[in-house]
């Protein structure tokens, strides 16, 4: 594994770091609802499955925390 995933709750995001590059999964919490709003992977890292790893990590955390999930991000919608 050549990357690490960090949860940065103060910035409402998950961050996957690979080398010098950052992939991001942003979310918004409203009471018991969590909305995944945006996923970003730098162009040179696309096609490696990093967005999927990041989303699965974020979803696992949100389910464990008991949030009602929704996704305004089209990519995350595929996993719900």
FIKOLZA-1660 file (N, C-alpha, C; in steps of 0.1 Angstrom, whole numbers, plus 5000, padded with zeros to 4 digits):
% residues 80
   i   px   py   pz ch aa at
   1 5009 4988 5000  A  X  N
   1 5000 5000 5000  A  X CA
   1 5009 5012 5000  A  X  C
   2 5007 5021 4990  A  X  N
   2 5016 5033 4989  A  X CA
   2 5009 5046 4993  A  X  C
   3 4999 5045 5001  A  X  N
   3 4992 5057 5005  A  X CA
   3 4986 5055 5019  A  X  C
   4 4982 5066 5025  A  X  N
   4 4976 5067 5038  A  X CA
   4 4963 5074 5037  A  X  C
   5 4953 5071 5045  A  X  N
   5 4940 5078 5045  A  X CA
   5 4939 5085 5059  A  X  C
   6 4936 5098 5059  A  X  N
   6 4934 5106 5071  A  X CA
   6 4920 5111 5071  A  X  C
   7 4914 5110 5083  A  X  N
   7 4901 5117 5085  A  X CA
   7 4904 5130 5092  A  X  C
   8 4899 5141 5085  A  X  N
   8 4901 5154 5091  A  X CA
   8 4888 5160 5094  A  X  C
   9 4882 5156 5105  A  X  N
   9 4868 5161 5109  A  X CA
   9 4867 5176 5110  A  X  C
  10 4877 5183 5114  A  X  N
  10 4876 5197 5115  A  X CA
  10 4875 5204 5101  A  X  C
  11 4879 5197 5090  A  X  N
  11 4877 5202 5077  A  X CA
  11 4866 5194 5069  A  X  C
  12 4859 5185 5076  A  X  N
  12 4849 5176 5071  A  X CA
  12 4853 5169 5058  A  X  C
  13 4864 5162 5059  A  X  N
  13 4869 5155 5047  A  X CA
  13 4878 5143 5051  A  X  C
  14 4879 5134 5041  A  X  N
  14 4889 5123 5042  A  X CA
  14 4899 5127 5031  A  X  C
  15 4912 5123 5035  A  X  N
  15 4923 5127 5026  A  X CA
  15 4931 5114 5024  A  X  C
  16 4933 5111 5011  A  X  N
  16 4942 5100 5007  A  X CA
  16 4954 5106 5001  A  X  C
  17 4966 5103 5007  A  X  N
  17 4978 5109 5003  A  X CA
  17 4987 5098 4996  A  X  C
  18 4990 5100 4984  A  X  N
  18 4999 5091 4976  A  X CA
  18 5010 5099 4970  A  X  C
  19 5022 5097 4975  A  X  N
  19 5034 5105 4971  A  X CA
  19 5031 5119 4975  A  X  C
  20 5032 5128 4965  A  X  N
  20 5030 5143 4968  A  X CA
  20 5016 5147 4965  A  X  C
  21 5007 5138 4961  A  X  N
  21 4994 5141 4957  A  X CA
  21 4983 5138 4967  A  X  C
  22 4973 5146 4967  A  X  N
  22 4962 5144 4977  A  X CA
  22 4948 5141 4969  A  X  C
  23 4941 5131 4974  A  X  N
  23 4928 5128 4969  A  X CA
  23 4919 5132 4981  A  X  C
  24 4907 5137 4977  A  X  N
  24 4898 5142 4988  A  X CA
  24 4884 5137 4986  A  X  C
  25 4878 5134 4998  A  X  N
  25 4863 5131 4999  A  X CA
  25 4858 5141 5009  A  X  C
  26 4850 5150 5005  A  X  N
  26 4844 5160 5013  A  X CA
  26 4830 5156 5018  A  X  C
  27 4826 5160 5029  A  X  N
  27 4812 5158 5034  A  X CA
  27 4807 5169 5043  A  X  C
  28 4794 5169 5045  A  X  N
  28 4787 5179 5053  A  X CA
  28 4778 5171 5063  A  X  C
  29 4778 5174 5075  A  X  N
  29 4770 5168 5085  A  X CA
  29 4759 5177 5090  A  X  C
  30 4747 5172 5090  A  X  N
  30 4735 5180 5094  A  X CA
  30 4727 5171 5104  A  X  C
  31 4729 5173 5117  A  X  N
  31 4722 5164 5127  A  X CA
  31 4727 5150 5125  A  X  C
  32 4718 5141 5122  A  X  N
  32 4722 5127 5120  A  X CA
  32 4724 5123 5105  A  X  C
  33 4724 5133 5096  A  X  N
  33 4726 5130 5082  A  X CA
  33 4740 5135 5078  A  X  C
  34 4745 5127 5069  A  X  N
  34 4758 5130 5064  A  X CA
  34 4757 5129 5048  A  X  C
  35 4761 5140 5042  A  X  N
  35 4761 5141 5027  A  X CA
  35 4775 5142 5022  A  X  C
  36 4779 5132 5014  A  X  N
  36 4792 5132 5007  A  X CA
  36 4790 5141 4995  A  X  C
  37 4797 5152 4995  A  X  N
  37 4795 5163 4986  A  X CA
  37 4805 5163 4974  A  X  C
  38 4817 5158 4976  A  X  N
  38 4827 5160 4965  A  X CA
  38 4838 5150 4966  A  X  C
  39 4842 5144 4955  A  X  N
  39 4853 5135 4955  A  X CA
  39 4863 5141 4944  A  X  C
  40 4876 5141 4948  A  X  N
  40 4886 5146 4938  A  X CA
  40 4898 5138 4939  A  X  C
  41 4903 5134 4927  A  X  N
  41 4915 5127 4925  A  X CA
  41 4923 5134 4914  A  X  C
  42 4935 5138 4917  A  X  N
  42 4943 5145 4907  A  X CA
  42 4944 5137 4894  A  X  C
  43 4945 5143 4883  A  X  N
  43 4944 5137 4869  A  X CA
  43 4955 5126 4868  A  X  C
  44 4967 5128 4873  A  X  N
  44 4977 5118 4870  A  X CA
  44 4975 5105 4879  A  X  C
  45 4966 5106 4889  A  X  N
  45 4963 5094 4897  A  X CA
  45 4951 5087 4894  A  X  C
  46 4943 5092 4884  A  X  N
  46 4930 5086 4880  A  X CA
  46 4932 5073 4874  A  X  C
  47 4922 5064 4875  A  X  N
  47 4923 5051 4870  A  X CA
  47 4930 5040 4878  A  X  C
  48 4934 5044 4890  A  X  N
  48 4941 5035 4899  A  X CA
  48 4932 5029 4910  A  X  C
  49 4919 5033 4910  A  X  N
  49 4910 5029 4921  A  X CA
  49 4911 5036 4934  A  X  C
  50 4918 5047 4934  A  X  N
  50 4920 5055 4947  A  X CA
  50 4907 5061 4951  A  X  C
  51 4898 5066 4942  A  X  N
  51 4886 5072 4947  A  X CA
  51 4877 5062 4953  A  X  C
  52 4877 5050 4948  A  X  N
  52 4869 5039 4953  A  X CA
  52 4874 5036 4967  A  X  C
  53 4887 5035 4969  A  X  N
  53 4892 5032 4983  A  X CA
  53 4888 5043 4992  A  X  C
  54 4889 5055 4988  A  X  N
  54 4886 5066 4997  A  X CA
  54 4871 5066 5000  A  X  C
  55 4862 5064 4991  A  X  N
  55 4848 5064 4993  A  X CA
  55 4844 5052 5002  A  X  C
  56 4850 5041 5000  A  X  N
  56 4847 5029 5009  A  X CA
  56 4851 5032 5023  A  X  C
  57 4862 5038 5025  A  X  N
  57 4867 5042 5038  A  X CA
  57 4857 5051 5045  A  X  C
  58 4854 5062 5037  A  X  N
  58 4844 5072 5043  A  X CA
  58 4831 5066 5046  A  X  C
  59 4826 5057 5037  A  X  N
  59 4813 5051 5040  A  X CA
  59 4813 5042 5052  A  X  C
  60 4824 5034 5053  A  X  N
  60 4825 5025 5065  A  X CA
  60 4825 5033 5078  A  X  C
  61 4832 5045 5078  A  X  N
  61 4832 5053 5090  A  X CA
  61 4818 5059 5093  A  X  C
  62 4812 5064 5083  A  X  N
  62 4799 5070 5084  A  X CA
  62 4788 5060 5089  A  X  C
  63 4789 5048 5084  A  X  N
  63 4779 5037 5088  A  X CA
  63 4782 5034 5103  A  X  C
  64 4795 5032 5106  A  X  N
  64 4799 5029 5120  A  X CA
  64 4794 5040 5130  A  X  C
  65 4794 5052 5126  A  X  N
  65 4790 5063 5134  A  X CA
  65 4774 5065 5134  A  X  C
  66 4767 5057 5126  A  X  N
  66 4753 5057 5126  A  X CA
  66 4746 5068 5118  A  X  C
  67 4753 5075 5109  A  X  N
  67 4747 5085 5101  A  X CA
  67 4737 5080 5091  A  X  C
  68 4727 5088 5088  A  X  N
  68 4719 5085 5076  A  X CA
  68 4726 5091 5064  A  X  C
  69 4729 5083 5054  A  X  N
  69 4738 5087 5043  A  X CA
  69 4730 5092 5031  A  X  C
  70 4736 5102 5025  A  X  N
  70 4732 5106 5012  A  X CA
  70 4744 5111 5005  A  X  C
  71 4743 5113 4992  A  X  N
  71 4755 5118 4984  A  X CA
  71 4750 5127 4973  A  X  C
  72 4754 5139 4974  A  X  N
  72 4752 5149 4963  A  X CA
  72 4763 5147 4953  A  X  C
  73 4774 5140 4956  A  X  N
  73 4785 5137 4947  A  X CA
  73 4781 5125 4938  A  X  C
  74 4781 5127 4925  A  X  N
  74 4777 5116 4916  A  X CA
  74 4785 5103 4918  A  X  C
  75 4798 5105 4921  A  X  N
  75 4806 5093 4922  A  X CA
  75 4802 5085 4935  A  X  C
  76 4800 5091 4946  A  X  N
  76 4796 5084 4958  A  X CA
  76 4782 5078 4956  A  X  C
  77 4773 5084 4948  A  X  N
  77 4760 5078 4946  A  X CA
  77 4760 5064 4941  A  X  C
  78 4771 5061 4934  A  X  N
  78 4772 5047 4928  A  X CA
  78 4774 5037 4939  A  X  C
  79 4778 5041 4951  A  X  N
  79 4781 5032 4962  A  X CA
  79 4769 5030 4972  A  X  C
  80 4759 5039 4971  A  X  N
  80 4748 5039 4980  A  X CA
  80 4736 5030 4974  A  X  C
% end
